[in-house]
């Protein structure tokens, strides 16, 4: 009986918080409210609007003309350009990630120690990251230009291509030219992220390994890479997600050409909405499919990372 009375008192106390508890709760809501409003306004509402548009007959100039679900999705899935853009985007993502990650890691190893020239090198490597991707793309567009760019005469002298040909005129040339741009633009950014991970590794581990006679290569293989795994996983997620959503560089350098052979998924969404189809419903439907695919990819990556951490 006494226990029931005590339990009832506890439940009442929980249900009716004290004035101090109510004040603390209100203070907590006041702290989180601005962030919650931003999340709802900048993410939840736009995603909800895109989901609504994906099931509507919504043209660029005519507005919403009612529901036509699931025609937008079936039309998108039936478009042969979708398979072509998915294939090219995956190839671009694979190339970019496989080239960018090792370069960023090697640069971080090269400049991680605090030396005078290392500070100069860090700054020099990081400078391209200060430029926007659109500005970088315009710069490389001028470099690749057969009319005013300096690369064509050099490649002509080496016998690799004619001075009148455009590097961006072929699918492979445009792909590799864009990969070079992206590596140049983002290597410094990923180098900094990797350096943060390297500096979080305690130095006494390396001292103990050196006393045990472990070589630099062994330390790299047995200490650095395993302890750096969360940082590597995070940078890979950023690289893969950013590459799958590539737009600016291809819009400026190639506009999806030649013959749609460098069409990325996001560039296809843009063309659906504003160029070829002028159909916001189809663009929204493809955006929803891309969102679902990205959520699945990121969940898979996070699950794999957590599984390895448990091991």
C-alpha positions as CSV (number, residue, x, y, z in Angstrom):
1,X,0.0,0.0,0.0
2,X,2.8,2.4,0.9
3,X,4.6,1.5,-2.3
4,X,1.5,2.4,-4.4
5,X,1.1,5.7,-2.6
6,X,4.8,6.5,-3.3
7,X,4.4,5.5,-7.0
8,X,1.3,7.7,-7.3
9,X,3.2,10.6,-5.8
10,X,6.1,10.1,-8.2
11,X,3.7,10.0,-11.2
12,X,2.0,13.2,-10.1
13,X,5.3,14.9,-9.7
14,X,6.3,13.8,-13.2
15,X,3.0,15.0,-14.7
16,X,3.1,18.3,-12.8
17,X,6.6,19.7,-13.0
18,X,7.7,22.4,-10.6
19,X,7.8,26.0,-11.6
20,X,11.6,25.7,-11.9
21,X,11.2,22.7,-14.2
22,X,8.7,24.5,-16.4
23,X,11.1,27.4,-16.6
24,X,14.0,25.1,-17.6
25,X,11.8,23.4,-20.2
26,X,10.8,26.8,-21.7
27,X,14.5,27.9,-21.7
28,X,15.4,24.6,-23.6
29,X,12.7,25.2,-26.2
30,X,13.9,28.8,-26.6
31,X,17.4,27.5,-27.4
32,X,16.3,24.9,-30.0
33,X,13.5,26.9,-31.6
34,X,15.7,28.9,-34.0
35,X,17.4,25.7,-35.2
36,X,14.1,23.9,-35.5
37,X,12.6,26.7,-37.5
38,X,15.6,26.7,-39.9
39,X,15.4,22.9,-40.3
40,X,11.7,23.0,-41.0
41,X,11.9,26.0,-43.3
42,X,15.0,25.1,-45.3
43,X,14.7,21.3,-45.4
44,X,11.4,19.8,-44.4
45,X,9.1,22.2,-46.3
46,X,11.2,22.1,-49.6
47,X,11.3,18.3,-49.4
48,X,7.6,18.2,-48.9
49,X,7.0,20.6,-51.8
50,X,9.2,18.5,-54.1
51,X,7.3,15.3,-53.0
52,X,4.0,17.0,-53.8
53,X,5.3,18.3,-57.2
54,X,6.5,14.8,-58.1
55,X,2.9,13.6,-58.2
56,X,1.5,16.6,-60.0
57,X,1.2,17.7,-63.7
58,X,3.3,20.8,-63.1
59,X,4.7,22.5,-66.1
60,X,7.3,25.4,-65.9
61,X,5.0,28.0,-67.5
62,X,1.5,26.5,-66.8
63,X,1.7,25.8,-63.1
64,X,0.0,22.9,-61.4
65,X,-2.7,21.2,-63.5
66,X,-3.6,18.5,-61.0
67,X,-2.4,15.1,-60.0
68,X,-0.9,12.6,-62.5
69,X,0.8,10.2,-60.1
70,X,2.6,7.9,-61.0
71,X,3.1,9.2,-64.6
72,X,6.0,11.4,-63.7
73,X,7.9,8.5,-62.3
74,X,7.1,6.1,-65.1
75,X,8.1,8.8,-67.7
76,X,11.4,9.3,-65.9
77,X,12.2,5.6,-65.6
78,X,11.3,5.1,-69.3
79,X,13.7,7.9,-70.5
80,X,16.9,6.3,-72.0
81,X,18.8,9.4,-70.8
82,X,18.3,8.3,-67.2
83,X,20.3,5.2,-67.6
84,X,23.0,7.0,-69.5
85,X,23.2,9.8,-66.8
86,X,23.3,7.2,-64.0
87,X,26.1,5.3,-65.7
88,X,28.2,8.4,-66.3
89,X,27.6,9.8,-62.8
90,X,28.7,6.5,-61.2
91,X,31.8,6.4,-63.3
92,X,32.6,10.0,-62.5
93,X,32.0,9.4,-58.8
94,X,34.3,6.3,-58.8
95,X,37.1,8.1,-60.6
96,X,36.9,11.2,-58.5
97,X,36.9,9.3,-55.2
98,X,39.7,6.9,-56.1
99,X,41.9,9.7,-57.2
100,X,41.0,12.4,-54.7
101,X,41.2,10.4,-51.5
102,X,44.8,9.1,-51.9
103,X,46.0,12.5,-53.1
104,X,44.5,14.2,-50.1
105,X,45.9,11.6,-47.7
106,X,49.4,11.9,-49.2
107,X,49.3,15.7,-49.0
108,X,48.2,15.5,-45.4
109,X,51.1,13.2,-44.5
110,X,53.5,15.6,-46.4
111,X,52.5,18.7,-44.6
112,X,51.2,17.5,-41.2
113,X,54.4,18.4,-39.3
114,X,54.8,22.0,-38.1
115,X,57.6,23.3,-40.3
116,X,58.0,26.7,-41.9
117,X,57.8,25.5,-45.5
118,X,54.9,23.2,-44.6
119,X,52.9,26.2,-43.6
120,X,53.5,27.7,-47.1
121,X,52.6,24.4,-48.7
122,X,49.4,24.1,-46.7
123,X,48.4,27.6,-47.8
124,X,49.2,27.0,-51.4
125,X,47.3,23.7,-51.5
126,X,44.3,25.2,-49.7
127,X,44.0,28.3,-51.9
128,X,41.9,26.5,-54.7
129,X,39.4,25.5,-52.0
130,X,38.7,29.2,-51.4
131,X,37.3,29.5,-54.9
132,X,33.8,28.6,-55.7
133,X,33.2,25.6,-57.9
134,X,31.6,27.8,-60.5
135,X,34.6,30.2,-60.6
136,X,37.0,27.2,-60.8
137,X,35.0,25.8,-63.7
138,X,35.2,29.1,-65.6
139,X,38.9,29.2,-65.0
140,X,39.4,25.7,-66.3
141,X,37.1,26.4,-69.2
142,X,39.5,29.1,-70.3
143,X,42.5,26.8,-69.8
144,X,40.9,24.0,-71.9
145,X,39.8,26.4,-74.7
146,X,41.4,25.7,-78.1
147,X,41.2,29.4,-78.9
148,X,42.8,31.1,-75.9
149,X,43.9,28.2,-73.6
150,X,47.6,27.4,-73.1
151,X,47.1,23.6,-73.0
152,X,46.3,22.9,-76.6
153,X,49.7,24.2,-77.9
154,X,51.5,22.1,-75.3
155,X,49.6,18.9,-76.2
156,X,50.1,19.7,-79.9
157,X,53.9,19.9,-79.3
158,X,53.8,16.6,-77.5
159,X,51.8,15.0,-80.3
160,X,48.9,14.1,-78.1
161,X,46.2,16.1,-80.0
162,X,45.8,18.7,-82.7
163,X,46.0,22.3,-81.6
164,X,42.5,23.0,-83.2
165,X,40.8,20.1,-81.3
166,X,39.0,20.8,-78.0
167,X,39.8,18.7,-74.9
168,X,36.1,18.9,-74.0
169,X,35.1,17.8,-77.5
170,X,35.1,14.0,-76.6
171,X,33.4,12.2,-73.8
172,X,36.6,10.8,-72.3
173,X,38.4,14.1,-72.7
174,X,35.6,16.0,-71.0
175,X,35.4,13.4,-68.2
176,X,39.1,13.5,-67.3
177,X,39.3,17.3,-67.7
178,X,36.5,17.6,-65.1
179,X,38.1,15.1,-62.8
180,X,41.3,17.2,-62.9
181,X,39.4,20.3,-62.1
182,X,37.6,18.6,-59.1
183,X,40.8,17.1,-57.7
184,X,42.5,20.5,-58.0
185,X,39.6,22.3,-56.3
186,X,38.9,19.8,-53.4
187,X,42.3,18.3,-52.6
188,X,43.2,21.0,-50.1
189,X,39.8,20.7,-48.4
190,X,40.0,17.0,-47.9
191,X,43.7,17.4,-46.9
192,X,42.6,19.6,-44.0
193,X,40.0,17.1,-42.9
194,X,42.6,14.3,-43.0
195,X,45.1,16.3,-41.1
196,X,42.6,16.8,-38.3
197,X,42.2,13.0,-38.1
198,X,46.0,12.5,-38.1
199,X,46.6,15.0,-35.3
200,X,44.0,13.3,-33.2
201,X,46.2,10.2,-33.0
202,X,48.3,10.2,-29.8
203,X,52.0,10.7,-30.5
204,X,53.0,8.2,-27.8
205,X,51.7,5.4,-29.9
206,X,54.2,6.1,-32.6
207,X,57.0,6.5,-30.0
208,X,56.2,3.1,-28.5
209,X,56.1,1.6,-32.0
210,X,59.5,3.1,-32.8
211,X,61.0,1.7,-29.6
212,X,59.7,-1.7,-30.7
213,X,61.5,-1.3,-34.0
214,X,58.4,-0.7,-36.3
215,X,59.3,0.9,-39.5
216,X,57.5,4.0,-40.9
217,X,55.6,1.8,-43.4
218,X,54.5,-0.6,-40.6
219,X,53.4,2.3,-38.5
220,X,51.4,3.6,-41.4
221,X,49.8,0.3,-42.0
222,X,49.2,-0.8,-38.4
223,X,48.6,2.5,-36.6
224,X,47.7,5.4,-38.9
225,X,45.3,3.7,-41.3
226,X,43.2,1.8,-38.6
227,X,43.0,4.9,-36.3
228,X,42.2,7.2,-39.3
229,X,39.3,5.0,-40.5
230,X,36.5,7.2,-39.2
231,X,38.0,10.2,-40.8
232,X,38.5,8.3,-44.1
233,X,34.9,7.1,-44.0
234,X,33.6,10.6,-43.4
235,X,35.6,12.1,-46.3
236,X,34.5,9.3,-48.6
237,X,30.9,10.0,-47.7
238,X,31.4,13.7,-48.5
239,X,33.2,12.9,-51.8
240,X,30.7,10.3,-53.0
241,X,27.7,12.4,-52.1
242,X,29.2,15.5,-53.7
243,X,30.1,13.6,-56.8
244,X,26.7,12.1,-57.2
245,X,25.2,15.6,-57.0
246,X,27.7,17.1,-59.5
247,X,26.2,19.9,-61.5
248,X,28.1,23.2,-61.8
249,X,31.3,21.9,-63.3
250,X,29.5,20.0,-66.0
251,X,27.0,22.7,-66.7
252,X,29.9,25.2,-67.3
253,X,32.4,22.9,-69.1
254,X,30.2,20.6,-71.2
255,X,26.5,21.2,-70.7
256,X,26.2,17.5,-70.8
257,X,27.8,17.1,-74.2
258,X,29.0,15.9,-76.5
259,X,25.9,14.0,-77.4
260,X,24.7,13.8,-73.7
261,X,27.7,11.6,-72.9
262,X,28.7,13.7,-69.8
263,X,25.1,14.1,-68.6
264,X,25.0,13.9,-64.8
265,X,21.8,13.1,-62.8
266,X,21.4,16.6,-61.4
267,X,22.1,18.1,-64.9
268,X,19.3,15.9,-66.2
269,X,17.0,17.2,-63.5
270,X,17.9,20.8,-64.6
271,X,17.2,20.0,-68.2
272,X,13.8,18.4,-67.4
273,X,12.8,21.5,-65.5
274,X,14.2,24.3,-67.6
275,X,15.4,23.2,-71.0
276,X,14.2,20.1,-72.8
277,X,10.9,19.2,-71.0
278,X,10.1,22.3,-69.1
279,X,8.3,19.9,-66.7
280,X,8.7,20.6,-63.0
281,X,6.8,17.4,-62.1
282,X,9.2,15.1,-63.9
283,X,12.2,17.0,-62.4
284,X,10.7,16.6,-59.0
285,X,10.1,12.9,-59.6
286,X,13.7,12.4,-60.5
287,X,14.8,14.5,-57.5
288,X,12.7,12.2,-55.2
289,X,14.4,9.1,-56.7
290,X,17.8,10.7,-56.2
291,X,17.0,11.6,-52.6
292,X,15.9,8.0,-51.8
293,X,19.0,6.6,-53.5
294,X,21.3,9.0,-51.5
295,X,19.6,8.1,-48.2
296,X,20.1,4.4,-49.0
297,X,23.7,4.9,-49.9
298,X,24.5,6.9,-46.8
299,X,22.7,4.5,-44.5
300,X,24.7,1.6,-46.0
301,X,28.0,3.5,-45.5
302,X,27.1,4.4,-41.9
303,X,26.0,0.9,-41.2
304,X,29.2,-0.5,-42.6
305,X,31.3,2.0,-40.6
306,X,29.5,1.2,-37.3
307,X,29.8,-2.5,-37.9
308,X,33.6,-2.2,-38.3
309,X,33.8,0.0,-35.2
310,X,32.1,-2.7,-33.2
311,X,34.6,-5.2,-34.4
